[in-house]
Amino acid sequence: QVQLVESGGGLVQPGGSLRLSCAASQTIFGMYIMGWYRQAPGKQRELVAVLTGAGSTNYADSVKGRFSISRDNAKSTLHLQMNSLTPEDTAVYYCYLAYRSLTYWGQGTQVTVSS
């Protein structure tokens, strides 16, 4: 079992930045997919960005050029740098891990973009 703990959410003004982090409870290596999803009120959960063990990344069209996903391998921590935030980015952001035929989710962290 792997536990994922997110941090870094909060309230930010439009145009601002936030950095989310997701710490895994054990070292993740080899083949995996790790990423971020988000769910806004009344909407389905949607992919934001993912990163694979091979180093490839994929982003939702709505965040391309504004968000950047990265991983600190030494700490098995995933990051999501979010820039130029808009109110449409308001949602609960969930960390996701697909590893060794199992999937894991974090508890979610709230991101609110509002003036």
Backbone as CSV, one residue per row, in Angstrom:
resi,resn,N_x,N_y,N_z,CA_x,CA_y,CA_z,C_x,C_y,C_z
1,GLN,0.826,-1.198,0.000,0.000,0.000,0.000,0.864,1.252,0.000
2,VAL,0.405,2.218,-0.765,1.094,3.500,-0.840,0.120,4.576,-0.402
3,GLN,0.556,5.408,0.500,-0.244,6.573,0.874,0.294,7.801,0.155
4,LEU,-0.650,8.618,-0.299,-0.300,9.861,-0.976,-0.848,11.022,-0.156
5,VAL,-0.011,11.979,0.130,-0.424,13.134,0.930,-0.131,14.404,0.152
6,GLU,-1.200,15.132,-0.171,-1.051,16.383,-0.919,-0.887,17.569,0.028
7,SER,-0.266,18.590,-0.484,-0.144,19.851,0.252,0.016,20.976,-0.750
8,GLY,-0.160,22.198,-0.268,0.108,23.364,-1.103,-1.107,24.077,-1.648
9,GLY,-2.296,23.562,-1.398,-3.488,24.245,-1.880,-3.756,25.505,-1.079
10,GLY,-4.750,26.257,-1.536,-5.108,27.472,-0.812,-5.866,28.437,-1.684
11,LEU,-5.954,29.664,-1.200,-6.643,30.734,-1.904,-5.621,31.633,-2.585
12,VAL,-5.849,31.916,-3.848,-4.934,32.771,-4.603,-5.744,33.669,-5.529
13,GLN,-5.236,34.837,-5.810,-5.908,35.757,-6.713,-5.692,35.350,-8.167
14,PRO,-6.604,35.726,-9.030,-6.403,35.451,-10.464,-5.063,36.001,-10.942
15,GLY,-4.381,35.198,-11.733,-3.052,35.563,-12.207,-1.931,35.099,-11.301
16,GLY,-2.287,34.592,-10.140,-1.277,34.152,-9.186,-0.798,32.738,-9.450
17,SER,0.041,32.257,-8.537,0.658,30.941,-8.671,0.527,30.151,-7.382
18,LEU,0.510,28.846,-7.539,0.558,27.910,-6.414,1.386,26.713,-6.835
19,ARG,1.973,26.073,-5.849,2.717,24.839,-6.104,2.159,23.750,-5.209
20,LEU,1.606,22.721,-5.844,1.097,21.580,-5.105,2.176,20.514,-5.004
21,SER,2.144,19.791,-3.894,3.072,18.685,-3.695,2.314,17.446,-3.269
22,CYS,2.825,16.301,-3.647,2.229,15.014,-3.292,3.360,14.097,-2.857
23,ALA,3.354,13.751,-1.585,4.400,12.896,-1.038,3.911,11.461,-0.953
24,ALA,4.673,10.557,-1.537,4.353,9.135,-1.449,5.021,8.539,-0.219
25,SER,4.359,7.554,0.383,4.851,6.980,1.633,5.993,6.001,1.420
26,GLN,6.273,5.651,0.153,7.402,4.775,-0.119,8.031,5.171,-1.445
27,THR,9.224,4.692,-1.675,9.925,5.014,-2.907,9.209,4.387,-4.102
28,ILE,8.964,5.210,-5.104,8.311,4.763,-6.330,9.370,4.720,-7.422
29,PHE,9.519,3.583,-8.084,10.526,3.505,-9.128,10.050,2.543,-10.202
30,GLY,10.724,2.603,-11.346,10.360,1.725,-12.452,9.182,2.262,-13.234
31,MET,8.236,1.384,-13.541,7.071,1.753,-14.342,5.954,2.282,-13.444
32,TYR,5.524,3.477,-13.722,4.429,4.074,-12.968,3.857,5.230,-13.763
33,ILE,2.678,5.619,-13.380,2.065,6.859,-13.849,1.656,7.630,-12.610
34,MET,2.085,8.846,-12.533,1.780,9.682,-11.374,1.278,11.010,-11.891
35,GLY,0.236,11.525,-11.266,-0.286,12.756,-11.810,-1.287,13.446,-10.920
36,TRP,-1.937,14.438,-11.506,-2.914,15.259,-10.815,-4.231,15.264,-11.589
37,TYR,-5.297,15.108,-10.840,-6.643,15.291,-11.358,-7.292,16.399,-10.538
38,ARG,-8.388,16.935,-11.040,-9.123,17.932,-10.280,-10.624,17.751,-10.473
39,GLN,-11.363,18.199,-9.489,-12.815,18.117,-9.560,-13.407,19.411,-9.023
40,ALA,-14.100,20.110,-9.904,-14.794,21.333,-9.525,-16.213,20.988,-9.098
41,PRO,-16.853,21.834,-8.309,-18.223,21.555,-7.864,-19.160,21.312,-9.037
42,GLY,-19.905,20.209,-8.970,-20.874,19.890,-10.011,-20.286,19.341,-11.286
43,LYS,-18.969,19.096,-11.298,-18.317,18.585,-12.501,-17.627,17.266,-12.217
44,GLN,-17.326,16.549,-13.292,-16.600,15.293,-13.153,-15.123,15.546,-12.903
45,ARG,-14.494,14.566,-12.284,-13.053,14.652,-12.081,-12.361,14.589,-13.440
46,GLU,-11.372,15.441,-13.636,-10.680,15.503,-14.915,-9.170,15.485,-14.725
47,LEU,-8.518,14.961,-15.754,-7.062,14.917,-15.751,-6.491,16.334,-15.869
48,VAL,-5.466,16.606,-15.084,-4.749,17.874,-15.211,-3.388,17.635,-15.865
49,ALA,-2.613,16.731,-15.271,-1.286,16.450,-15.805,-0.806,15.119,-15.250
50,VAL,-0.058,14.391,-16.063,0.526,13.138,-15.607,1.978,13.048,-16.045
51,LEU,2.711,12.213,-15.320,4.119,11.984,-15.595,4.361,10.493,-15.439
52,THR,5.114,9.904,-16.357,5.377,8.478,-16.291,6.796,8.202,-15.806
53,GLY,7.027,6.958,-15.466,8.364,6.567,-15.053,9.394,6.721,-16.155
54,ALA,8.941,6.728,-17.400,9.840,6.927,-18.533,10.160,8.397,-18.743
55,GLY,9.485,9.257,-18.005,9.772,10.680,-18.100,8.870,11.478,-19.007
56,SER,7.876,10.827,-19.589,6.972,11.565,-20.466,5.902,12.266,-19.642
57,THR,5.383,13.342,-20.185,4.349,14.113,-19.510,3.175,14.361,-20.454
58,ASN,2.025,14.604,-19.856,0.836,14.926,-20.633,0.002,15.914,-19.833
59,TYR,-0.537,16.904,-20.527,-1.301,17.949,-19.857,-2.676,18.112,-20.514
60,ALA,-3.643,18.499,-19.708,-4.933,18.901,-20.267,-4.729,20.166,-21.090
61,ASP,-5.481,20.299,-22.152,-5.331,21.470,-23.014,-5.535,22.763,-22.232
62,SER,-6.410,22.720,-21.251,-6.754,23.934,-20.506,-5.624,24.449,-19.629
63,VAL,-4.608,23.615,-19.377,-3.515,24.043,-18.490,-2.168,24.096,-19.196
64,LYS,-2.112,23.692,-20.450,-0.845,23.705,-21.183,-0.259,25.116,-21.216
65,GLY,1.030,25.184,-20.947,1.701,26.477,-20.941,1.594,27.216,-19.623
66,ARG,0.729,26.743,-18.741,0.566,27.406,-17.433,0.997,26.511,-16.273
67,PHE,0.758,25.215,-16.396,1.084,24.264,-15.334,2.286,23.429,-15.744
68,SER,3.042,22.987,-14.742,4.196,22.140,-15.002,4.268,21.060,-13.937
69,ILE,4.369,19.802,-14.389,4.456,18.676,-13.464,5.898,18.215,-13.389
70,SER,6.332,17.851,-12.180,7.704,17.383,-12.000,7.749,16.452,-10.800
71,ARG,8.884,15.772,-10.677,9.031,14.838,-9.569,10.400,14.970,-8.960
72,ASP,10.427,14.933,-7.648,11.670,14.868,-6.897,11.921,13.395,-6.600
73,ASN,12.764,12.759,-7.398,12.942,11.311,-7.273,13.479,10.897,-5.908
74,ALA,14.362,11.699,-5.363,14.965,11.338,-4.085,13.924,11.256,-2.975
75,LYS,12.863,12.036,-3.131,11.853,12.075,-2.078,10.549,11.430,-2.506
76,SER,10.496,10.907,-3.727,9.245,10.358,-4.268,8.110,11.343,-4.080
77,THR,8.385,12.574,-4.367,7.394,13.634,-4.242,7.088,14.212,-5.613
78,LEU,5.808,14.347,-5.882,5.337,14.912,-7.136,4.932,16.355,-6.907
79,HIS,5.234,17.210,-7.878,4.881,18.624,-7.759,4.042,19.061,-8.955
80,LEU,3.216,20.057,-8.717,2.485,20.699,-9.801,2.616,22.207,-9.613
81,GLN,3.396,22.821,-10.473,3.543,24.269,-10.449,2.436,24.868,-11.303
82,MET,1.629,25.710,-10.697,0.479,26.296,-11.388,0.662,27.810,-11.467
83,ASN,0.747,28.308,-12.672,0.923,29.742,-12.901,-0.271,30.312,-13.656
84,SER,-0.394,31.614,-13.629,-1.469,32.313,-14.349,-2.837,31.695,-14.054
85,LEU,-3.084,31.495,-12.793,-4.320,30.834,-12.383,-5.544,31.693,-12.684
86,THR,-6.625,31.032,-13.020,-7.898,31.689,-13.299,-8.985,31.074,-12.409
87,PRO,-10.109,31.749,-12.255,-11.188,31.168,-11.442,-11.634,29.786,-11.936
88,GLU,-11.441,29.514,-13.222,-11.809,28.204,-13.771,-10.905,27.079,-13.268
89,ASP,-9.810,27.426,-12.632,-8.913,26.425,-12.052,-9.339,26.038,-10.639
90,THR,-10.347,26.690,-10.114,-10.835,26.367,-8.777,-11.389,24.951,-8.744
91,ALA,-10.861,24.147,-7.832,-11.265,22.745,-7.737,-10.531,22.094,-6.573
92,VAL,-10.935,20.882,-6.271,-10.135,20.036,-5.389,-9.173,19.254,-6.282
93,TYR,-7.908,19.326,-5.961,-6.872,18.667,-6.751,-6.437,17.390,-6.036
94,TYR,-6.434,16.300,-6.805,-6.105,14.986,-6.263,-4.833,14.447,-6.906
95,CYS,-3.987,13.901,-6.087,-2.805,13.205,-6.561,-3.190,11.770,-6.904
96,TYR,-2.587,11.246,-7.937,-2.928,9.912,-8.455,-1.652,9.124,-8.745
97,LEU,-1.706,7.837,-8.453,-0.566,6.970,-8.735,-1.076,5.627,-9.250
98,ALA,-0.556,5.206,-10.369,-0.786,3.858,-10.882,0.555,3.139,-10.814
99,TYR,0.608,2.080,-10.011,1.913,1.464,-9.709,1.711,0.010,-9.358
100,ARG,2.424,-0.856,-10.060,2.367,-2.289,-9.785,0.926,-2.797,-9.755
101,SER,0.160,-2.461,-10.794,-1.208,-2.943,-11.030,-2.220,-2.392,-10.039
102,LEU,-1.839,-1.440,-9.232,-2.766,-0.827,-8.288,-2.829,0.677,-8.538
103,THR,-3.941,1.276,-8.119,-4.082,2.724,-8.224,-4.317,3.309,-6.840
104,TYR,-3.819,4.499,-6.657,-3.900,5.170,-5.371,-4.316,6.619,-5.600
105,TRP,-5.047,7.148,-4.637,-5.466,8.547,-4.674,-5.129,9.214,-3.350
106,GLY,-4.768,10.458,-3.431,-4.626,11.255,-2.232,-5.986,11.747,-1.772
107,GLN,-5.982,12.461,-0.661,-7.239,12.922,-0.062,-7.741,14.207,-0.709
108,GLY,-6.912,14.853,-1.491,-7.315,16.069,-2.182,-6.916,17.325,-1.440
109,THR,-6.632,18.368,-2.204,-6.318,19.664,-1.624,-7.085,20.731,-2.407
110,GLN,-7.697,21.650,-1.683,-8.551,22.653,-2.308,-7.704,23.795,-2.873
111,VAL,-8.000,24.146,-4.107,-7.414,25.326,-4.741,-8.562,26.254,-5.110
112,THR,-8.510,27.466,-4.603,-9.541,28.459,-4.888,-8.891,29.694,-5.490
113,VAL,-9.348,30.064,-6.674,-8.821,31.245,-7.356,-9.925,32.296,-7.368
114,SER,-9.697,33.343,-6.615,-10.734,34.359,-6.467,-10.114,35.669,-6.016
115,SER,-10.728,36.757,-6.451,-10.273,38.069,-6.006,-11.072,38.509,-4.773
